[in-house]
Amino acid sequence: MFYGRCFPTAEGAPSWWLLLVIVLLTTLALPRSAQASDTVYLLYRQWQPYDWPEDVPSASEVTRSQRGLGWRRERADGDFGVDYDYQPLRIRTGEPAHNGHLHRFMVGGQWRHGLYRVQARAELAGTSNMFKYQSVHGDIATGRVAVFRSVHESSAFSLGVGGDHRFGSFRWLPRIRWEHTDDNGQWLADLPVLLQWQSPGSRWTLRLEREGDRWATLDATREVEGALYLREWRTELTYRINSGRPWWPAMVLGVGASVDTRVRYPDLDAGTLDLRLGDALFGSIRLDW
């Protein structure tokens, strides 16, 4: 029988998350270039259903989709934005100690200053009943942070370290970043989490990235506090149909696949489950203003 586990309240958020907030405030205070462009976007992504990974007579498909919206300001020395997404992950087998309605509120970006680059994102992520009843615990505070230093002023290589939930529980990993632009487009490698190519004019984009995050959870009675971890390798090819005009959005269509998708969450009967949902294709549409 699963009895849940105790977490600190939101006031007792992990020290690394407080450090992340300090990094965000510090980088916002750095000097900015005058030129900037703003983008507002809407996003919808739909996956094929996942087959339940175990041979259970009562098992049903796991369905998944994502809705997102946000605002981003891009400058010559980086970008900053505010994002929200809602991701229904409907697991109808067993007794999951969560309702499958996953919400994330995110603020952050990346900034360059001299030889250094900082990436930081603070998040509040949890199931819908936490926000509805304002019954939160410490796992609602999460985020990502990474710091790089260029090998020298003219080098395309940067070395750094980053911390996030992309591979499960929060962990720090060494990072190697490389950027290059030529007649064939723009190339970006941020190992071990991202490979990206953009065609000249940014009409086509191909990404292979490691995705993963944590959402704080509550069961239906709001007595069992837990956390859901969702992680995967995701590849996506997108095409920008048009560049947009005043009051008319640019449209970006995408097709891709989530590979080795895994989910870890508390089940009221079985305890903590760590399951491989498998692989699934998805399609996406994004509108940019």
FENSUL-V103803 format. One record per helix or strand. SS is the DSSP state (H for helix, E for strand). FROM is the first residue (numbers start at 1). TO is the last residue. Records with the same first field share a line. If there is no record, write none. Layout:
SS: FROM-TO  FROM-TO
//
This chain:
H: 10-12  15-28  128-133  138-140  200-202
E: 36-47  50-50  62-75  78-90  96-96  101-113  116-127  141-150  157-164  171-182  185-191  194-198  204-218  225-240  245-245  248-248  250-267  271-288
//
